[in-house]
Amino acid sequence: MLTGDLVRLRPLEPSDAEAHYRWNHDPDVGQWLAHSYPVSREVFVAEYADRAKNSYERTVLGVETLAGNRLIGLVVLSGAEPETGGAELDIYIGEKDCWGKGYGTEATRLICRYGFDAMRLHRIELWVADENAAAIRVYRKVGFVEEGRARDTLRRHGRWHDMILMSLLEGELKG
Ligand SMILES: CC(C)(COP(=O)(O)OP(=O)(O)OC[C@H]1O[C@@H](n2cnc3c(N)ncnc32)[C@H](O)[C@@H]1OP(=O)(O)O)[C@@H](O)C(=O)NCCC(=O)NCCS
């Protein structure tokens, strides 16, 4: 359990399946995320308890508010390699009424701190769509810097978008 001032990060439980399913199928939440094919609720919930356990290679943690103990989203650190000390970060706050309250920023900070301190990572990177202004703002606040972009990678709202590569090195985490 990783606890901040606003949220804690905790392992997901089988009982979180319904909320997770709802977020995955919310077009507002997923508008800047990679496309995934729809899954039926029944199959998603049935398979939820069999998800892989957290490991060095892939850690998925739920984001829960301290006030109310409400699960509102999740963070993922994946692809960690001891040889390079690198890993990739994903985050989403699936409960839209919780956007803009600082939860995403704190959850990002907590998982990065965990990556650097507990996993001994040296570098955390992520990809973000060029128009995902809220996410870019969060990443910059935490200390991520832009490294480059992959042009015309994501088609949304009738046109192509670049995906921006951002990274945070050990020692650069802000706050
Ligand atoms: C991106 C996301 C994680 C941010 O979480 P959050 O809890 O709303 O983030 P916070 O409240 O900590 O911070 C949001 C910041 O973005 C700013 N922001 C929000 N909308 C904005 C916009 N359209 N343009 C510029 N800044 C914006 C807020 O003002 C705030 O910055 P501030 O603290 O300086 O005022 C959340 O919106 C989300 O999960 N979106 C859907 C999934 C997603 O896109 N994930 C990222 C994939 S790379």
The ligand as an SDF file (V2000), in Angstrom:
LIG
                    3D

 48 50  0  0  0  0  0  0  0  0999 V2000
   -4.9680   12.5120  -17.3710 C   0  0  0  0  0  0  0  0  0  0  0  0
   -5.5570   12.1800  -16.0180 C   0  0  0  0  0  0  0  0  0  0  0  0
   -4.8180   10.9730  -15.4360 C   0  0  0  0  0  0  0  0  0  0  0  0
   -5.3630   13.3760  -15.0790 C   0  0  0  0  0  0  0  0  0  0  0  0
   -5.8570   13.0180  -13.8100 O   0  0  0  0  0  0  0  0  0  0  0  0
   -6.4580   14.1340  -12.8270 P   0  0  0  0  0  0  0  0  0  0  0  0
   -6.7500   13.5010  -11.5430 O   0  0  0  0  0  0  0  0  0  0  0  0
   -7.5620   14.8600  -13.5190 O   0  0  0  0  0  0  0  0  0  0  0  0
   -5.1680   15.0820  -12.7250 O   0  0  0  0  0  0  0  0  0  0  0  0
   -4.8970   16.2640  -11.6990 P   0  0  0  0  0  0  0  0  0  0  0  0
   -6.1730   16.7830  -11.1540 O   0  0  0  0  0  0  0  0  0  0  0  0
   -3.8690   15.8180  -10.7340 O   0  0  0  0  0  0  0  0  0  0  0  0
   -4.2000   17.3550  -12.6480 O   0  0  0  0  0  0  0  0  0  0  0  0
   -4.7790   17.7240  -13.8790 C   0  0  0  0  0  0  0  0  0  0  0  0
   -4.0700   18.9620  -14.3720 C   0  0  0  0  0  0  0  0  0  0  0  0
   -4.3810   19.1520  -15.7410 O   0  0  0  0  0  0  0  0  0  0  0  0
   -4.9740   20.4360  -15.8950 C   0  0  0  0  0  0  0  0  0  0  0  0
   -5.9080   20.3250  -16.9910 N   0  0  0  0  0  0  0  0  0  0  0  0
   -7.0910   19.6870  -17.0260 C   0  0  0  0  0  0  0  0  0  0  0  0
   -7.6510   19.8110  -18.2600 N   0  0  0  0  0  0  0  0  0  0  0  0
   -6.8000   20.5590  -18.9780 C   0  0  0  0  0  0  0  0  0  0  0  0
   -6.8070   21.0330  -20.3170 C   0  0  0  0  0  0  0  0  0  0  0  0
   -7.8080   20.7560  -21.1490 N   0  0  0  0  0  0  0  0  0  0  0  0
   -5.7560   21.7800  -20.7390 N   0  0  0  0  0  0  0  0  0  0  0  0
   -4.7160   22.0550  -19.9050 C   0  0  0  0  0  0  0  0  0  0  0  0
   -4.6600   21.6240  -18.6230 N   0  0  0  0  0  0  0  0  0  0  0  0
   -5.6810   20.8860  -18.1830 C   0  0  0  0  0  0  0  0  0  0  0  0
   -5.6040   20.7400  -14.5560 C   0  0  0  0  0  0  0  0  0  0  0  0
   -5.8380   22.1200  -14.3950 O   0  0  0  0  0  0  0  0  0  0  0  0
   -4.5160   20.2060  -13.6260 C   0  0  0  0  0  0  0  0  0  0  0  0
   -3.4100   21.0440  -13.5850 O   0  0  0  0  0  0  0  0  0  0  0  0
   -3.1770   22.0800  -12.3600 P   0  0  0  0  0  0  0  0  0  0  0  0
   -3.0590   21.2580  -11.1220 O   0  0  0  0  0  0  0  0  0  0  0  0
   -1.9320   22.7890  -12.7000 O   0  0  0  0  0  0  0  0  0  0  0  0
   -4.3760   22.9650  -12.3050 O   0  0  0  0  0  0  0  0  0  0  0  0
   -7.0850   11.8940  -16.1220 C   0  0  0  0  0  0  0  0  0  0  0  0
   -7.7000   13.0070  -16.7240 O   0  0  0  0  0  0  0  0  0  0  0  0
   -7.4090   10.6580  -16.9380 C   0  0  0  0  0  0  0  0  0  0  0  0
   -7.2810    9.5670  -16.4190 O   0  0  0  0  0  0  0  0  0  0  0  0
   -7.8090   10.8090  -18.2150 N   0  0  0  0  0  0  0  0  0  0  0  0
   -8.2270    9.6810  -19.0510 C   0  0  0  0  0  0  0  0  0  0  0  0
   -7.1370    8.6410  -19.3050 C   0  0  0  0  0  0  0  0  0  0  0  0
   -5.8620    9.2430  -19.8340 C   0  0  0  0  0  0  0  0  0  0  0  0
   -5.8840   10.0300  -20.7770 O   0  0  0  0  0  0  0  0  0  0  0  0
   -4.7360    8.8460  -19.2300 N   0  0  0  0  0  0  0  0  0  0  0  0
   -3.4020    9.2880  -19.6500 C   0  0  0  0  0  0  0  0  0  0  0  0
   -2.9000    8.4750  -20.7800 C   0  0  0  0  0  0  0  0  0  0  0  0
   -1.3030    9.0000  -21.3340 S   0  0  0  0  0  0  0  0  0  0  0  0
  1  2  1  0
  2  3  1  0
  2  4  1  0
  2 36  1  0
  4  5  1  0
  5  6  1  0
  6  7  2  0
  6  8  1  0
  6  9  1  0
  9 10  1  0
 10 11  2  0
 10 12  1  0
 10 13  1  0
 13 14  1  0
 14 15  1  0
 15 16  1  0
 15 30  1  0
 16 17  1  0
 17 18  1  0
 17 28  1  0
 18 19  1  0
 18 27  1  0
 19 20  2  0
 20 21  1  0
 21 22  1  0
 21 27  2  0
 22 23  1  0
 22 24  2  0
 24 25  1  0
 25 26  2  0
 26 27  1  0
 28 29  1  0
 28 30  1  0
 30 31  1  0
 31 32  1  0
 32 33  2  0
 32 34  1  0
 32 35  1  0
 36 37  1  0
 36 38  1  0
 38 39  2  0
 38 40  1  0
 40 41  1  0
 41 42  1  0
 42 43  1  0
 43 44  2  0
 43 45  1  0
 45 46  1  0
 46 47  1  0
 47 48  1  0
M  END
$$$$
